[in-house]
Amino acid sequence: GKTYKVGMVCDVMTGVKARGKGVFTKLGIYSTEQLKKEGIAFSTGYPIRPEVIPGHKKAGWEFPFKIPMYGKFLKLDTFLRIRNKNFLKPVANFILHSYNGFMNLLSRKIDKSSLSTEYYSSFNIDNIKGLENFISEWINENVIALNKNKDFLKWRLGAPNKSYHIIVLRNKLDDKIVGYTIIREVEKENVPCMGILDFSLLNQYK
């Protein structure tokens, strides 16, 4: 029932020539001390590269839990081709499509006739009508929630030379946004993927 001001680490960069000299650790210690002086209750981060973990530990970071990463294959063509197992493709894709089809049958169905989808670039966030109202309603439905207003999204998705897509789910009856997701095309292990960075829905539409 209380509100806390907290920090979130988004990015840390060290010049190539300065690496291995403790700069990363000193940056971490300095930054967290500054946050503490500003009255920040705690800070969170999600480091994914093994080489940065020692620096985080030296700066006093604790690792209370791991955030799982989920994935779903839509087809296995590239995955098998780069592993020289093209001969498995027909059987593997058949099994995959059968499994995905079965799981879709088990999913709870909602009436989609009143819903529509809209596609936006991360450069056009200001054009998304009703986004701020959706974020406010979504925050009220969640005990712990990040205020992902337009200013935050512009900052978070404003990395140089990066392009993100925002897909909005709207109720056609009242023109209200009921959900949205942020995606980006990436390659993992040389396999083309669609990375889902954010996925937010109002409770009744989950």
BADREN-393257 format. One line per 2 residues: number of its first residue (from 0); for each residue x, y, z of N, C-alpha, C, O. Coordinates in steps of 0.001 Angstrom, whole numbers, plus 500000, padded with zeros to 6 digits. Each point is the difference from the previous one (the first is absolute). Example, Ala and Ser with C-alpha at 12.3 -4.5 7.8 and 13.67 -1.06 7.14 Angstrom:
// residues 2
0	513190:494310:507800:499110:501190:500000:500900:501200:500000:501036:499981:500665  498614:501069:498615:500820:501190:500060:499230:501090:500730:500509:501108:500169
//
This chain:
// residues 206
0	500778:498788:500000:499222:501212:500000:500815:501269:500000:499445:501089:500149  501871:498796:499686:500860:501187:499981:500622:500187:498620:500137:499047:499234
2	500233:502178:500466:500682:500303:498745:501466:500294:500283:500317:500786:500893  500580:498585:498348:501432:500206:500166:500600:500520:498707:499589:499616:498905
4	501384:501260:501243:500753:500488:498850:501193:499073:499816:500837:499880:500896  499248:499463:497950:501072:499031:499771:500723:500310:498694:499501:500749:499160
6	501666:498671:500686:500799:500188:498790:500008:498746:499150:499755:498901:500497  500527:501265:498227:500102:498858:499104:501212:500185:499095:500107:501007:499300
8	500791:498038:500713:501189:500061:499146:499616:499497:498610:499543:498868:499842  500649:501982:499161:499634:499632:498632:501221:499648:499160:499952:499082:499181
10	501132:501643:501021:501160:499761:499143:501275:500477:500699:499994:501012:500701  501073:498262:499104:501323:500395:500504:500983:499808:498854:500034:498940:499375
12	500765:502087:500349:500946:499906:498885:501397:500402:500453:500168:501008:500686  500820:498217:498937:501396:500297:500312:500796:499948:498700:499875:499045:499232
14	500943:501974:500518:500822:500022:498791:500923:498786:499923:500437:499478:501026  499852:500083:497766:500804:498790:499789:501354:500095:500710:500428:499048:500653
16	500246:502104:499219:501333:500153:500597:499957:500074:501527:501020:499803:500660  497805:500480:499902:499889:500158:501459:499535:498726:500693:499867:499972:501224
18	499887:498987:498012:499477:498763:500597:501085:499240:500752:501183:500066:499664  498377:499204:501372:500929:499204:500799:500795:500811:501004:500972:499504:500568
20	498622:501749:499658:500748:500879:500909:499148:500453:501193:500363:500932:500718  498504:498395:499480:499164:500333:501143:499054:501160:499788:499333:500431:500940
22	500593:500093:497825:499135:501153:499733:498530:499627:500198:499233:500770:500578  500383:498062:498947:498614:499533:500108:499567:499954:501471:498920:500472:500356
24	501943:498948:500493:499677:499890:501424:499902:501377:500657:499079:500263:500774  501878:500615:498910:499992:501340:500601:498773:500801:499554:499421:500752:500784
26	500190:499078:497938:498781:500646:499514:498780:499525:500793:499134:500789:500377  500827:497906:499862:498867:499418:500729:499923:500511:501430:498921:500345:500482
28	502227:499705:500198:500034:500462:501389:499616:501478:500068:499204:500400:500850  501362:500408:498255:499698:501433:499977:498515:500244:499739:499362:500789:500697
30	500089:498522:498286:498604:500214:499613:499045:499629:501125:499073:500753:500298  501141:498098:500326:499084:499575:501057:500108:500896:501229:499007:500213:500696
32	502183:500314:499581:500141:500943:501117:499232:501293:499711:499376:500571:500895  500674:499886:497843:499252:501198:499626:498496:499768:500124:499261:500872:500457
34	500300:497946:499133:498573:499667:500118:499566:499992:501462:498914:500467:500343  501955:498995:500511:499694:499943:501428:499833:501411:500572:499092:500249:500793
36	501788:500669:498800:499919:501380:500477:498712:500686:499524:499493:500915:500650  499993:498627:498209:498768:500584:499454:498743:499416:500646:498882:500389:499661
38	501309:498673:501274:498854:499406:500685:499379:498824:499291:498867:499622:500296  501871:499788:498760:499488:498824:499298:500012:498799:500949:501011:499731:500649
40	497851:499537:499433:499887:498881:500936:500859:498809:499565:500694:499395:500818  499253:500277:497901:500831:498911:499472:500067:500148:498491:499262:500786:499407
42	501613:498464:499990:500137:500039:498553:499971:498579:499455:500454:499065:500659  499017:500781:498146:499932:498673:499389:500723:500007:498661:500179:501049:499381
44	500226:497785:500190:500636:499844:498705:499855:498565:499545:499646:499124:500789  500622:500637:497956:499888:498642:499461:501205:499714:499112:499878:499970:498775
46	501301:499815:501847:501203:499723:499196:499901:498628:499346:499655:499019:500660  500643:500910:498054:499896:498723:499285:501345:499506:499478:500102:498857:499553
48	500941:501991:500495:501308:499568:499500:500861:499523:501168:500191:500747:500960  500328:498036:498981:500772:499433:501112:501196:500859:500403:500376:500026:501171
50	500232:500685:497855:501225:500743:500309:499760:501211:500896:500949:500536:500573  497787:499909:499560:499742:501174:500845:499622:499609:501429:499949:500859:500880
52	499790:497867:499358:499543:499566:501332:501036:500287:501095:499618:500498:501058  501689:499207:498736:500982:500300:501062:500016:501471:500401:500118:500323:501182
54	499761:500570:497829:499974:501434:500288:498801:500384:500837:500106:500824:500908  498751:498582:498789:498795:500265:500786:500184:499543:501448:499622:500703:500936
56	500960:498119:499233:500187:499466:501359:500957:500878:500802:499779:500235:501188  501283:500249:498168:500958:500875:500692:499350:501314:500419:500401:500614:500988
58	498584:499814:498243:499306:501249:500323:498909:499794:501046:499293:500940:500365  500574:497815:500116:499056:499725:501077:498617:499539:499579:499091:499919:500826
60	500744:499780:497907:498687:499541:499543:499691:498621:500561:500895:499172:500165  497837:500590:500126:499529:498684:500435:499143:499396:498893:499407:500719:499195
62	500535:497962:500774:499248:499288:498968:498888:499194:500656:500161:498805:500247  498693:501851:500042:498930:499318:500727:499249:498960:499179:499432:499064:500563
64	500556:501085:498119:499269:499047:499169:500442:500149:498545:500648:500981:499637  499002:498052:499550:500257:500061:498566:498685:500224:499271:498974:499420:500354
66	501066:501430:498621:498813:500229:499185:500049:499016:498824:500952:500016:499220  498031:499134:500651:500027:499011:498910:499781:500651:498642:499328:501025:499890
68	501240:498374:499091:499763:500442:498630:499238:498893:499276:500423:498844:499996  498461:501516:499397:499161:499025:499320:500179:500116:498490:500260:501081:499471
70	499598:497800:499856:500117:499992:498550:499001:499041:499396:499586:499030:500635  500031:501250:498132:499074:499116:499289:500431:499918:498543:500083:501023:499320
72	500189:497783:500201:500354:499814:498595:498737:500007:499148:499014:499342:500331  501022:501406:498570:498903:499995:499036:500301:499036:498856:499094:499374:499450
74	502195:500511:500195:500455:498981:499063:501484:499774:500250:500664:500834:500616  499853:498046:498908:501362:499598:500355:500971:500027:498824:501101:499458:500094
76	498500:501171:498795:500812:499963:498776:501428:500499:500237:500960:499261:499783  499182:501992:500662:501331:500588:500180:500760:499306:501111:501197:499740:499871
78	498117:499961:501217:500628:499350:501151:500680:498691:499580:501122:499720:500423  498209:499491:498757:500563:498721:499557:501036:500184:498897:500993:499275:499953
80	498777:501698:499155:500921:500193:498866:501408:500382:500473:500986:499461:499498  499114:501464:501463:501325:500444:500443:500687:498932:500856:501181:500122:500325
82	498078:498845:500032:500590:498883:500745:500177:498770:499106:500248:498894:500480  499616:501329:498201:500174:498934:498999:499092:498807:500250:500408:498850:499836
84	498356:501434:500564:499032:498932:500256:498716:500263:499198:498890:499805:500495  501291:500639:498264:498863:500318:499137:499083:498804:499776:498801:500168:499775
86	501759:498626:500285:499215:498792:499729:498904:499780:501050:499032:499279:499756  501133:501354:501416:498999:499851:501061:498837:500976:499861:499015:499898:500731
88	501092:501050:498334:499046:501101:499923:498547:499546:499833:499150:500467:500758  500513:498643:498290:498585:499630:499826:499376:499401:501264:498896:500372:500398
90	501824:498702:500219:499458:499333:501194:499942:500970:501180:499006:500048:500724  502085:500735:499465:500066:500926:501128:498922:501069:499906:499359:500325:501000
92	500435:500227:497798:498968:501028:499827:498599:499430:500198:499117:500671:500533  500687:498076:499031:498690:499364:500189:499695:499863:501494:498900:500319:500450
94	502091:499202:500309:499817:499837:501449:499766:501357:500667:499131:500136:500861  501658:500870:498730:499870:501339:500579:498622:500594:499716:499352:500524:500907
96	500192:499398:497832:498702:500568:499643:498873:499263:500723:499017:500618:500409  501119:498080:499749:498982:499226:500719:499938:500425:501464:498921:500163:500571
98	502250:500010:500021:500056:500416:501409:499409:501400:500179:499183:500221:500894  501233:500726:498250:499489:501370:500101:498491:500043:499784:499292:500747:500673
100	500221:498446:498383:498560:499949:499746:499234:499467:501191:498934:500512:500341  501614:498448:500300:499355:499415:501189:499957:501008:501138:498981:500135:500677
102	502143:500584:499537:500058:500994:501076:499019:501146:499739:499408:500537:500936  500420:499835:497793:499045:501059:499667:498566:499584:500322:499180:500832:500388
104	500517:497866:499449:498663:499513:500324:499714:500104:501496:498859:500203:500414  502203:499652:500394:499836:500061:501450:499897:501435:500513:499554:500225:501125
106	500856:500749:498055:499982:501395:500438:498565:500484:500169:499099:499618:499253  500718:501231:501748:498674:500573:500240:499664:500961:498861:500780:500898:499682
108	498079:498907:499725:499608:500833:498865:499159:501191:500475:499132:499852:500860  501132:501312:498578:499153:501158:500268:499414:500486:498686:500530:499715:498926
110	498391:501010:501166:499344:500525:498802:500867:501102:499394:500152:501075:500580  500407:498644:498258:500923:500948:499363:499296:500953:499029:500637:500885:499429
112	498068:498939:500387:499303:500812:498999:499979:501476:500374:499901:500860:499126  500192:499439:502173:499944:501399:500437:501395:500609:500146:500135:501141:500442
114	500905:498100:499188:501372:500471:500183:500680:500276:498661:499710:499349:498997  501188:501613:501006:500787:500292:498798:501450:500243:500410:500278:500357:501145
116	500639:499448:497913:501416:500221:500280:500519:501157:499148:499572:500209:498865  501358:500526:501717:500641:501118:499304:501506:499871:500166:500479:499566:501048
118	500262:500809:497924:501447:499871:500006:500653:501381:499944:499626:500848:499190  501355:499357:501685:500709:501278:500047:501502:499745:500085:500444:498971:500511
120	500317:501976:498984:501450:499994:500206:500285:500695:501324:499200:500807:500473  501942:498875:500118:500381:500661:501253:500268:501481:499795:500120:500747:500971
122	499976:499690:497766:500189:501421:499704:498670:500763:499970:499980:501225:499875  498904:498029:500243:498678:500626:499900:499167:499812:501258:498779:499865:499926
124	501872:500125:501217:499282:499749:501254:498934:501060:500258:498938:499695:500543  501340:501550:499068:499034:501077:500232:498699:499797:499231:498983:500608:500335
126	501039:498548:498643:498807:499780:499181:499072:498917:500561:498933:499747:499440  501468:499621:501656:499182:498928:500571:498939:500608:500913:500284:500356:501143
128	498516:499758:498352:498903:500634:500742:499543:499123:501170:499702:498819:499819  500247:501765:501372:499481:499280:501159:501043:499184:500750:499653:499277:500934
130	501627:500822:498679:501033:499189:500648:500158:500348:501482:500110:499106:500839  499902:502193:499486:500180:500421:501394:498857:499476:500876:500234:499584:501135
132	498536:500433:498350:498853:499492:500769:500136:498505:500259:499691:499516:501089  500786:499744:497876:500205:498558:500178:501045:499729:501074:499793:499148:500865
134	501338:501575:499087:501065:499796:500980:499479:500256:501411:500301:499236:500917  498919:501831:499267:499441:500320:501324:499107:498869:500504:500083:499608:501165
136	499066:499872:497956:499094:498915:500393:500780:498724:500295:499691:499279:500949  501326:500447:498229:500830:498805:500203:500740:500085:501338:500093:499005:500719
138	500430:502167:499617:500706:500190:501273:499061:499743:501178:500402:499380:500985  498363:501084:498925:499033:499817:501087:499646:498532:500210:499593:499611:501095
140	500561:499573:497864:499665:498574:500106:501150:499156:500537:499802:498825:500310  501396:501747:499806:501166:499218:500406:500584:500536:501298:500144:501209:500182
142	500192:497869:500720:500564:500387:501297:501356:500665:499808:500292:501015:500632  500539:498414:498496:501310:500571:499677:499996:500320:498517:499811:499111:499170
144	500396:502155:500491:499912:500400:498598:500976:501121:499708:500225:500880:500830  500349:499075:497980:500885:501054:499517:499162:501002:499203:499209:499606:499143
146	500965:501688:501140:499242:501035:499299:500574:500186:498598:500914:500799:499796  498541:498457:499241:500531:500006:498640:499252:501020:499150:499397:499649:498986
148	500643:501610:501428:499303:501041:499245:500771:500326:498720:501031:499391:499715  498461:501571:499523:500611:500303:498700:501449:500480:500155:500869:499622:499215
150	499382:501208:501795:501365:500494:500202:500959:498856:500286:501123:499979:499496  498424:499060:501325:500845:498845:500312:500269:499173:498739:501138:499608:499742
152	497817:500130:499479:500162:499168:498805:500914:500663:498971:500804:499328:499354  499071:501991:500497:500889:500701:499062:501451:499843:500423:500885:499807:499166
154	499349:500276:502131:501369:499847:500509:500469:498556:499872:501108:499739:499532  498043:499322:500886:500404:498591:500020:500219:499447:498593:500867:499150:499796
156	498361:501322:499244:500081:499481:498625:500791:500928:499087:499949:499870:498777  500780:501067:501822:500707:501001:499203:501459:499708:499747:500756:500911:499662
158	499668:497838:500490:501401:499650:499747:500364:500287:498547:499197:499738:499105  502002:500799:500644:500406:500307:498617:499995:498764:499111:500410:498918:500420
160	499128:501249:498365:500020:498939:498984:499192:498764:500402:500276:498896:499532  498733:501293:501331:499131:498885:500394:498567:500357:499621:499562:501139:500162
162	499725:497872:499334:498612:500218:499611:499113:498976:500708:500271:498800:499962  498683:501680:500674:499062:499144:500710:498607:500166:499395:499697:501028:499395
164	499466:497959:500774:498624:500042:499522:499066:499901:501199:500225:499199:500907  498728:501618:499092:499012:499974:501069:498674:499543:499396:499481:500636:499083
166	499982:498279:501424:498720:499482:499533:498960:500265:501078:500142:499557:501139  498814:501169:498487:498959:500403:500941:498736:499181:499751:499585:499812:498856
168	499813:499706:502222:498727:499287:499929:498917:500956:500505:500065:500489:501128  498939:499770:498022:498990:501006:500331:498594:499401:499941:499683:499196:499123
170	499490:501216:501828:498595:499607:499989:499256:500936:499047:499943:501207:500233  499493:498243:498705:499351:500823:498977:498721:500665:500502:499563:501004:499439
172	499835:498440:501614:498731:500535:500485:500158:501369:500660:499174:500894:499811  501914:499256:500974:500208:501288:500671:501325:500660:499617:500380:501022:500571
174	500324:498378:498450:501269:500538:499494:501078:500051:501086:500924:500810:499919  498964:498341:501083:500937:500006:501124:501092:498943:499803:499720:498880:499572
176	501523:501486:500743:501095:499026:499946:499851:499029:501167:499802:500419:501141  500293:498282:498572:499879:498984:501052:501288:499188:500152:500110:499173:500905
178	500860:501063:498215:501270:499290:500110:500990:500495:498962:499625:500609:498998  501648:499117:501264:501013:500343:498989:501233:499145:500226:500231:499485:501094
180	500551:500376:497855:501265:499277:500111:501062:500740:499181:499692:500671:499015  501555:499190:501415:501125:500622:499293:500903:498880:499503:500404:499132:500773
182	499913:500889:497932:500813:498925:499420:501152:500587:499199:500002:501176:499637  500971:497972:500100:501139:500398:499179:500559:498766:499307:500101:498930:500600
184	500263:501231:498118:500606:498875:499281:501452:499867:500408:500758:500969:499943  499633:497834:500469:501372:499741:500426:500452:498652:499439:499201:499232:499463
186	502092:500503:500674:500533:498676:499650:500649:499400:501224:500846:500633:500631  498768:498154:499711:500590:499256:501103:500538:498688:499457:499273:499228:499375
188	501999:500529:500868:500620:498772:499482:499778:499882:498486:499765:498908:499482  500314:502251:499806:499812:500062:498550:498589:499622:499546:499781:499726:498820
190	499272:500259:502102:498609:499687:499675:499182:501292:500088:500016:500660:501039  499265:499719:497883:499177:501210:500063:498870:499840:501008:499253:499022:499962
192	500629:501948:500937:499019:499932:501073:499225:501304:500118:500435:501051:499528  498426:498854:501105:499260:501187:500396:500101:500080:501522:499414:499186:500714
194	501335:501800:499773:500161:500154:501440:498862:500820:500576:499734:501108:499535  499589:498357:501476:498911:500718:500660:500559:500654:501250:500377:499315:500952
196	499677:502025:499046:500591:500737:501109:498988:500326:501079:500344:500076:501180  498412:500116:498420:498978:500372:500973:498667:499468:499526:499730:499935:498801
198	499435:499683:502160:498708:499408:499681:499045:500337:501126:500087:499407:501076  499001:501531:498704:499106:500465:501065:498562:499942:499537:499663:500487:498920
200	499480:498909:501908:498576:499877:499704:499190:500346:501230:500438:499748:501123  498376:500831:498680:499077:500163:501105:499502:498610:500398:499892:499108:499159
202	499808:500716:502121:499712:498659:500556:498939:499242:499242:500156:498803:499763  498764:501860:499846:498884:499262:499381:500337:499483:498611:499251:499201:499438
204	501883:501254:499995:500366:499567:498657:501171:499014:500006:500506:499645:498935  499928:499913:502234:501158:499113:500028:499643:498655:499376:500846:499108:499928
//
